Amino acid sequence: MANRSFSGEGTKAKTIIIAAAAAVVVVIGLLIYLAVKSSEDNRIAALKYRFNNYYPSTYNTDEIMDEAGDYDSDGITNKEETQFKTSMVSADTDSDGLTDKLEADYSTSPVLNDGDGDGIPDGIEIFAGLDPNSLISDGTTKDADRKFTRLIEFDEGVITLTGNANIFAATVDKLSLNAVSANAGALTAPYELYCSGGFDNAFLTMKYDRNVTMAAGVTSADIQVYTFDPYLKGYTGIGGTVTDQAQSVQCNLEGNCVFMLGANRVLQQAAEAYVSGQLNVHLIIDNSGSMYPSIDTYKSEENDVKFKRLSFAQKFVTALGNTVKFSISTFTSELNTLCTFDADKSHVVQAINSIKQIGADYDGTRVEKALIDGLNSFGDNTISERNVIVLLTDGISTDQAGYTLSDIVTLAKAKNVTIMTISLGESYDRELLESIAENTGGQYFPIAEAKVLEGLYSTMIASMSDDIVDDDFDGTPDSYTLYDTGFNPDFNGYSFSNFKSATNGTLDFGMVMLARDWFRNCVPDSAGDPETGNNYTFEGTTISLTDVLRKVILQTMQTPWTRPDNYLDFMSSGYILKVRSSEKTAATQRGWTTITIPYEESGTGWTKAEILVPDHQNSTLRTAYSENDYAMIRAIHYYNSFRDTGKSFSLNSEDDLNNVKSVLATGTPIVTKIFWEDNGQCYSRYVLMTTLRRDLENPNTFKIKIYDVNGESLNTITMNRTIKISNNKANDYTYSATWNNKPVSLSCYLTDVNN
């Protein structure tokens, strides 16, 4: 009995041991599996992380460097720039005032700003008549210790500057500031004297117009030189000797500053009114026969048969705040006031709409008289407030009352009114309209077609808003706004980011160009190219071209397929990182297709990756998503087909910058190509230039605000101005730009879509 019991217990023990061993094996196997799984998960996570870091760069377009070209227009080919290790995107690599090409003529280095180390850039030494390769050019006195005198003339005076040779890099810039132009006490425009190397003395002689001062009730005893503080928007009188017979004021300026002539009794009071926000606006609209159909008016130019001028006026009035009072008038030979200054926008809009019932008037286009009468609509009680006239005309003035530009400017100063002018069509007196705006502190907007006019209101409002801004949102102003189209990406941009297609690696050109035209209200309802079959139509969709672009929501762009990490199989074997088969099948059924992009990952063997993209040529998109999606995606592709076409120019010189200003001044954002080089490879990206600003402290530093459909957080291009020495005269500037911490060149495209 005892033996049988022992044997049974042994069998039981063996069973327990076997079970325990099996359990250990299972646990060990599970642990091994979990370890392998964890290792594999970590590996996949690492692969996904590296891919996600790489993928955004695929929205940059690879460029083949044009070795015979000259990207920065400095006279040196791109191939030579590479050999010499100078910049392909900046004409003056070392920012010394000598272009890279000119450095050889003076035996100076194109990559060394100050060859002799005396603190004076090489180009400035040449302008001053010094030897950039010698510390003592005359053999007697160190170049750094020599004193010079330089006269700097500007529109309303002259500065006699003394100091070392660095004064030849000094600048005097005319500023266009609403805070100053809206001030009845400002007798001249504000100017900024700036010299990075400092100076010993600056003696200012500034002119004023006695007719303007007399009309404003200002005597010579009231006039003095003021400096303007952009941070406080305040003025400080620094005196000056007034010579009434010569109509001039003279004084010394202390250091870099913004200066102007002002009337002591008026300046401070008007400054307070500007800060208060009270604004009176008189809209004066040309209602001559040339606006109407030729069937109604013989030989009419039919500049606005659809009354876009009224749509512009309505949007302009509606968008401004409740502290604004409006007066509405039409004019031909006489000013016809439909609404006196009123803050009730319903009354104002009603007056605007009544213009349709008035009909055309055929009795001339008397611009000067309309402005004189419009200026007189501002009473004595508004002089301490901010006042603006907006005049829109499509014709050359037929005024015979004898009013002159001087009469208008003098009365505008006396009434404290800024005049903004808009020309419509092709027959107008640009010089007159531009001069009226410039001399009263306003802005001139030349508009070629009425359909573009409707979208001008946001630009007008931007130009009237405070132009001293806080660019980096730290609570302190840091920039002057020079030109602002009013394009706001939060409203005028897309609700989705850039995407790829089967025919294009990136669609950024088409997207920003379409956004530009949408903002200008000039996107055709439909367009097409019969040769390529590239076309689109918004007919049959619920998309309204009068809505802001942000309201267009595409279902296609809400799917997980817009993110490759959502569908790529990071366990792929072979040389292609593939889309998971189930995802590929599902996407294909909904109008998507696959493309391959270059992608190398160490240890995987991958040299390419598959990407899912919406196929704009596949009508399945229409049924799988919506007619809106299909039309919008095709429209983007159609606009993208104009890539690198039309008129374009690089931004390298003062003339180039003036071209940029002239376009932005019309309220039109500029399609801009950013080009850069990285380790021998060239890339580009298209963005939309919307705003031009200038640094508050340094007039040689500009800030270009851009809309980038690739969704980059950085939306500013910094551009630096360097004085350009040519034939021993400083008569131009070179411009160099940086974006995303890299030097870039900028090319501006003025391409238009033919309707």
Secondary structure, 3 states (H helix, E strand, C coil): CHHHHHHHHHHHHHHHHHHHHHHHHHHHHHHHHHHHHHHHHHHHHHHHHHHHHHHHHHHCEEECCCCCCCCCCCCCCHHHHHHHCCCCCCCCCCCCCCCHHHHHHHCCCCCCCCCCCCCCCHHHHHHCCCCCCCCCCCCCCCHHHCCEEEEEEECCEEEEEEECHHHHHCEEEECCCHHHHCCCCECCCCEEEECCCCCCEEEEEEECCHHHHHHCCCCHHHEEEEEEECCCCEEEEEECEEECCCCEEEEEECCCEEEEEEEHHHHHHHHHHHHHCCEEEEEEEECEHHHCCCCCCCCCCCCCCCCHHHHHHHHHHHHCCCCEEEEEEEECCCEEEEEEEECCHHHHHHHHHCHHHHCCECCCCCHHHHHHHHHCCCCHHHCCCEEEEEEEECCCCCCCCCCCHHHHHHHHHHHCEEEEEEEECCCCCHHHHHHHHHHCCCCEEEECCHHHHHHHHHHHHHHHCCCEECCCCCCCCCEEEEEECCCCHHHHCCCCCCCCCCCCCCCHHHHHHHHHHHHCCCCCCEEEECCCCEEEECCCCCCCCCCCHHHCCCHHHHCHHHCHHHCECCCCCCCEECECHHHHHHHHCCCEEEEEEECCCCCCCCCEEEEEEECCCCCHHHHHCCHHHHHHHHHHHHHHCCCCCCCEEECCEHHHHHHHHHHHCCCCCEEEEEEEEECCEEEEEEEEEEEEEEECCCCCEEEEEEECCCCCCCCEEEEEEEEEEECCEEEEEEEEEEECCEEEEEEEECCCCCC
